[in-house]
């Protein structure tokens, strides 16, 4: 399985997990010249920008470490574009990370407020 195929499956697993936990998916793979957001969802009154990371097994390096400050900045900038494009007034928002370990069945770890815009 290619990295791209694994990423697509991981995003599908993450979206299913979020929906099962009360999130409403409003966009997937939003991209602009400043960056990309894997999943945009609503949860309670928050707009949630979700970065999805996958790994082949639990024994491999935790993919959370690949979300460095540079990647966070790209996500935040893309989120600002998304908000400007879809909202007149900025809603409460946060940045989550969903880690998917591609076991059978896949293991999902959800980190709320994984990083901040500042």
PEZI-V787000 format. One record per backbone hydrogen bond with DSSP energy under -1.0 kcal/mol. CO is the residue of the C=O (numbers start at 1). NH is the residue of the N-H. Records with the same first field share a line. If there is no record, write none. Layout:
CO: NH, NH
This chain:
2: 6
3: 7
4: 8
5: 9
6: 10
7: 11
8: 12
9: 13
10: 14
11: 15
12: 16
13: 17
14: 18
15: 19
16: 20
17: 21
18: 23
19: 22
24: 42
27: 40
30: 37
32: 35
35: 32
37: 30
38: 29
39: 50
40: 26, 27
41: 48
42: 24
43: 46
46: 43
47: 94
48: 41
49: 96
50: 39
51: 98
53: 100
55: 102
57: 60
62: 65
63: 66
64: 67
66: 68
68: 72
69: 73
70: 74
71: 75
72: 76
73: 77
74: 78
75: 79
76: 80
77: 81
78: 82
79: 83
80: 84
81: 85
82: 86
83: 87
92: 47
94: 49
95: 114
96: 51
97: 111
98: 53
99: 109
100: 55
101: 103, 107
107: 101
109: 99
111: 97
